[in-house]
Amino acid sequence: MKIVYDEKDLEEFFELAVQASPDKPVLIDKFLEEAFELDVDVISDGERTVIGGMMEHIEEAGIHSGDSACVLPPYSISQAHIDEMAHAARAIAKELNVRGLMNIQFGIMNGRVYIIEVNPRASRTIPFVSKAIGVPLAKLATKVMLGKTLDELGFTREVIPPYYCVKEAVMPFDRFENVDPVLGPEMKSTGEVMGIDKDLGAAVAKSQLAAGQKLPTEGTVFISVQDKDKDKALPIVKKFHDMGFTIMATRGTAQFLEENDIPTKLSKSICRTAHVVDAVTNNEIQLILNTGASSQTQRDGYEIRRAAIKYKIPYATTTDGARAVCSAIEALKKEPLSVRTIQDYHRENNHA
């Protein structure tokens, strides 16, 4: 599986696909570019359908839902779109005569809601949602499938927690040499962790720490992004600069940032001197934002991302992921993270 952006990449993929399975068709999908994506889990007894949880993905559509970090409840989606998705979920559950759990993936692009896929079964997100809202959805769904109604089970309305729950994927890249950590449509994660806090940035920070990324609060951020990502990266880099970080960038990115009044420390081309990798090795870089297509695995970006993994430098391979990391660092600089039991958070649901 591969995302292609031009005819050259498409031709190369076709050649590989035909070699791998000459008797099988090649399926082509067009995904929603620069779209928000959400997972919605529901439980239905055939008559009543209750939203278990709505999770807004941090990474844009096109990243496998199992690899994308997500936030419950949604943090940037309008109430009108939330209501529209809830209505659609209930209508689909009724039409499919669902008794038990169902997962729907929605996309929102240019103000319009799209249905990406519907899975009339339990999804991998159910454990996360259950912990977030304090309701054992799988247990309730089993009882529903055995004949109980949601009224009898006492679960008749959606629980919207007054705090943020962030699911972060755990990646195995440090165990596999030569694998590019760039995210895409194929799932690569082997686990997930969760962070909870009333402040979204703090919740993201907790999830990053649990996933093994120790975020810095000072030092140097290395930036190298594709041309199509530069405008989206600009406010993120500005925030890092405002927080006191030194910005290091490759030539093209540095020129773009300087033109937008962000001073940068220019790095030499890795192709000639491996300067960036040396800087990572020498602990001169504390955080990396490096975006790139998987077709670049033999180029600069691949070497930089692999160095980050080898020397345990926190990194982001999407601008959306970098924005979340930036908010987490901002929260860490404000005050120390707090620790509470999950039962304390669930008690807040009961009083909400």
SULJO-V638092 format. One record per residue. RES is the residue in three letters. PHI is phi in degrees with one decimal (none if undefined). OMEGA is omega in whole degrees, 0 to 359 (* if undefined). D_FIRST is the distance of its C-alpha to the first C-alpha in whole Angstrom. Layout:
RES_PHI_OMEGA_D_FIRST + RES_PHI_OMEGA_D_FIRST
This chain:
MET_none_183_0 + LYS_-157.9_172_4 + ILE_-91.3_179_7 + VAL_-117.9_184_10 + TYR_-116.1_180_13 + ASP_-151.0_184_15 + GLU_-64.6_180_16 + LYS_-60.4_179_16 + ASP_-62.6_180_12 + LEU_-64.1_180_11 + GLU_-63.6_180_14 + GLU_-63.7_180_12 + PHE_-67.8_179_9 + PHE_-59.3_179_11 + GLU_-60.6_179_13 + LEU_-67.0_182_11 + ALA_-64.4_180_9 + VAL_-66.9_178_13 + GLN_-65.9_183_14 + ALA_-72.0_182_12 + SER_-148.2_185_13 + PRO_-62.7_183_15 + ASP_-96.6_184_17 + LYS_-108.9_178_14 + PRO_-74.4_173_13 + VAL_-102.7_182_10 + LEU_-92.0_180_9 + ILE_-118.8_176_10 + ASP_-116.8_172_11 + LYS_-106.6_181_13 + PHE_-94.8_184_13 + LEU_-83.2_180_16 + GLU_-79.3_178_17 + GLU_53.5_179_19 + ALA_-110.2_171_20 + PHE_-79.6_176_21 + GLU_-126.3_180_19 + LEU_-135.5_168_21 + ASP_-102.4_177_21 + VAL_-126.0_175_24 + ASP_-103.0_178_26 + VAL_-130.0_173_29 + ILE_-128.3_184_31 + SER_-137.5_175_33 + ASP_-107.4_181_36 + GLY_97.9_178_36 + GLU_-116.1_180_39 + ARG_-107.7_175_38 + THR_-122.7_181_34 + VAL_-118.3_175_34 + ILE_-70.7_176_32 + GLY_-79.4_179_31 + GLY_-174.8_173_29 + MET_-113.9_183_27 + MET_-118.2_177_25 + GLU_-89.3_178_24 + HIS_-70.4_174_21 + ILE_-77.9_176_22 + GLU_-75.1_182_18 + GLU_-71.7_178_18 + ALA_-57.1_184_15 + GLY_114.5_172_11 + ILE_-91.6_180_12 + HIS_-54.7_184_11 + SER_-61.1_178_15 + GLY_-73.5_180_15 + ASP_-100.4_184_15 + SER_-83.5_170_17 + ALA_-68.5_179_21 + CYS_-145.2_186_23 + VAL_-126.5_174_26 + LEU_-124.6_357_29 + PRO_-76.7_179_30 + PRO_-55.5_187_29 + TYR_-112.9_182_30 + SER_-136.9_183_30 + ILE_-94.2_180_29 + SER_-67.9_179_32 + GLN_-62.7_179_34 + ALA_-62.5_179_34 + HIS_-70.1_177_30 + ILE_-62.3_179_31 + ASP_-64.7_180_33 + GLU_-64.2_179_31 + MET_-67.7_178_28 + ALA_-63.2_178_31 + HIS_-62.6_180_32 + ALA_-64.1_180_29 + ALA_-62.7_180_28 + ARG_-66.8_180_32 + ALA_-65.7_180_32 + ILE_-66.2_179_28 + ALA_-59.5_179_30 + LYS_-67.9_182_33 + GLU_-65.2_181_31 + LEU_-87.3_180_29 + ASN_54.9_182_32 + VAL_-71.8_171_31 + ARG_-128.1_186_33 + GLY_132.7_184_31 + LEU_-98.2_176_28 + MET_-147.8_178_25 + ASN_-119.8_177_22 + ILE_-126.1_174_21 + GLN_-107.6_179_19 + PHE_-107.2_170_21 + GLY_-127.6_177_20 + ILE_-124.4_180_23 + MET_-135.0_180_23 + ASN_53.6_175_26 + GLY_79.3_182_28 + ARG_-114.0_181_27 + VAL_-91.3_177_25 + TYR_-119.8_171_22 + ILE_-96.6_181_21 + ILE_-85.0_177_17 + GLU_-160.7_179_17 + VAL_-126.3_178_20 + ASN_-121.7_181_20 + PRO_-78.2_183_24 + ARG_-165.9_174_24 + ALA_-69.4_179_24 + SER_-111.6_178_21 + ARG_-62.8_182_21 + THR_-80.4_185_23 + ILE_-58.8_177_26 + PRO_-59.4_179_27 + PHE_-64.0_181_27 + VAL_-62.1_181_28 + SER_-61.2_178_31 + LYS_-68.2_182_32 + ALA_-67.7_186_32 + ILE_-99.8_179_34 + GLY_77.6_180_36 + VAL_-126.7_181_36 + PRO_-77.8_188_34 + LEU_-61.5_180_32 + ALA_-63.3_179_31 + LYS_-65.5_178_35 + LEU_-64.9_181_36 + ALA_-63.1_178_33 + THR_-62.1_179_34 + LYS_-66.9_177_38 + VAL_-63.6_179_37 + MET_-65.1_178_35 + LEU_-91.3_173_39 + GLY_119.2_179_41 + LYS_-73.7_173_41 + THR_-101.1_178_41 + LEU_-66.0_175_40 + ASP_-60.7_180_43 + GLU_-65.0_181_45 + LEU_-85.9_177_42 + GLY_78.2_178_43 + PHE_-114.7_188_40 + THR_-122.8_180_40 + ARG_-147.4_180_39 + GLU_-66.8_174_36 + VAL_-97.1_177_36 + ILE_-107.9_186_36 + PRO_-67.6_177_36 + PRO_-85.5_179_39 + TYR_-151.2_181_36 + TYR_-104.1_174_33 + CYS_-115.6_182_30 + VAL_-116.5_174_27 + LYS_-96.0_177_24 + GLU_-121.5_179_23 + ALA_-78.6_175_20 + VAL_-104.4_186_21 + MET_-102.3_182_18 + PRO_-98.2_190_19 + PHE_-61.2_181_18 + ASP_-71.3_180_22 + ARG_-97.2_184_22 + PHE_-127.7_178_19 + GLU_-71.2_175_20 + ASN_70.2_176_18 + VAL_-95.2_180_15 + ASP_-81.1_182_14 + PRO_-78.3_177_15 + VAL_-61.7_181_14 + LEU_-83.4_181_12 + GLY_-159.0_185_9 + PRO_-77.0_177_7 + GLU_-95.0_182_6 + MET_-74.0_181_10 + LYS_-119.2_185_12 + SER_-70.4_179_16 + THR_-121.1_179_18 + GLY_-177.9_178_21 + GLU_-152.9_178_22 + VAL_-130.3_187_26 + MET_-140.8_175_28 + GLY_-125.2_182_31 + ILE_-128.9_174_33 + ASP_-169.1_176_36 + LYS_-72.8_176_38 + ASP_-97.5_184_37 + LEU_-61.7_180_33 + GLY_-60.3_179_33 + ALA_-66.6_177_35 + ALA_-64.2_176_32 + VAL_-63.7_180_29 + ALA_-59.7_179_31 + LYS_-63.2_180_32 + SER_-66.2_178_28 + GLN_-66.1_178_27 + LEU_-61.7_180_30 + ALA_-65.4_180_29 + ALA_-84.0_176_26 + GLY_98.1_178_28 + GLN_-100.7_178_28 + LYS_-87.8_187_31 + LEU_-77.4_179_32 + PRO_-83.4_174_34 + THR_-112.5_176_37 + GLU_-160.6_177_38 + GLY_118.3_185_37 + THR_-117.2_175_35 + VAL_-106.8_177_32 + PHE_-94.5_183_29 + ILE_-122.5_172_28 + SER_-149.9_185_25 + VAL_-128.3_176_23 + GLN_-65.5_181_21 + ASP_-56.5_183_24 + LYS_-69.1_181_22 + ASP_-99.1_190_22 + LYS_-63.2_181_26 + ASP_-63.5_180_28 + LYS_-69.5_182_26 + ALA_-77.1_188_27 + LEU_-56.1_180_30 + PRO_-64.3_178_32 + ILE_-68.6_180_30 + VAL_-63.8_178_31 + LYS_-59.6_179_35 + LYS_-64.1_177_35 + PHE_-60.2_179_34 + HIS_-62.2_180_37 + ASP_-64.5_179_39 + MET_-82.4_175_39 + GLY_100.4_179_40 + PHE_-77.6_169_37 + THR_-81.5_181_37 + ILE_-104.3_173_35 + MET_-111.9_183_33 + ALA_-148.0_173_31 + THR_-76.1_192_30 + ARG_-55.7_183_32 + GLY_-63.7_179_30 + THR_-67.3_180_29 + ALA_-61.7_179_33 + GLN_-62.3_179_34 + PHE_-62.4_182_32 + LEU_-67.6_179_34 + GLU_-62.7_178_37 + GLU_-64.5_179_37 + ASN_-109.1_171_37 + ASP_65.7_174_40 + ILE_-113.9_181_38 + PRO_-66.0_182_39 + THR_-132.9_173_37 + LYS_-99.7_186_37 + LEU_-72.6_174_35 + SER_-98.0_177_33 + LYS_-71.7_180_34 + SER_-64.6_179_31 + ILE_-63.7_181_29 + CYS_-60.6_184_28 + ARG_-94.0_191_32 + THR_-127.9_183_33 + ALA_54.8_185_31 + HIS_-61.7_183_33 + VAL_-67.3_178_30 + VAL_-61.0_176_29 + ASP_-61.8_180_33 + ALA_-64.8_176_34 + VAL_-64.2_180_31 + THR_-59.4_183_33 + ASN_-89.1_178_36 + ASN_62.1_177_35 + GLU_-90.2_180_36 + ILE_-121.8_183_33 + GLN_-106.8_181_32 + LEU_-155.7_183_29 + ILE_-127.2_168_26 + LEU_-116.6_184_24 + ASN_-141.1_179_22 + THR_-102.9_180_19 + GLY_177.6_178_16 + ALA_-74.2_182_13 + SER_-65.2_178_11 + SER_-68.2_181_12 + GLN_-92.9_189_16 + THR_-61.1_178_16 + GLN_-101.1_182_19 + ARG_-106.5_186_20 + ASP_-55.6_186_23 + GLY_-56.8_180_20 + TYR_-60.0_181_19 + GLU_-62.9_180_22 + ILE_-67.3_181_24 + ARG_-65.8_178_21 + ARG_-66.5_177_22 + ALA_-63.5_179_25 + ALA_-60.3_180_25 + ILE_-67.0_183_24 + LYS_-60.8_184_26 + TYR_-102.9_173_29 + LYS_56.5_175_28 + ILE_-93.4_178_28 + PRO_-57.7_182_27 + TYR_-148.3_173_24 + ALA_-134.9_181_22 + THR_-110.0_173_18 + THR_-134.0_178_19 + THR_-67.9_178_22 + ASP_-67.0_176_22 + GLY_-64.4_178_22 + ALA_-65.0_178_25 + ARG_-62.7_179_27 + ALA_-65.5_178_27 + VAL_-61.9_179_28 + CYS_-61.2_179_30 + SER_-65.1_179_32 + ALA_-66.1_180_32 + ILE_-65.6_177_34 + GLU_-59.5_178_36 + ALA_-66.7_180_37 + LEU_-64.4_181_38 + LYS_-75.2_181_40 + LYS_-76.6_183_42 + GLU_-161.3_179_43 + PRO_-63.3_178_42 + LEU_-69.4_178_39 + SER_-96.4_179_41 + VAL_-125.1_176_41 + ARG_-138.5_176_41 + THR_-76.2_179_41 + ILE_-66.0_177_38 + GLN_-64.9_176_41 + ASP_-62.3_178_43 + TYR_-64.4_181_40 + HIS_-63.8_177_40 + ARG_-63.2_176_44 + GLU_-65.1_177_43 + ASN_-61.2_183_41 + ASN_-68.9_181_44 + HIS_-105.2_182_46 + ALA_-73.7_*_44
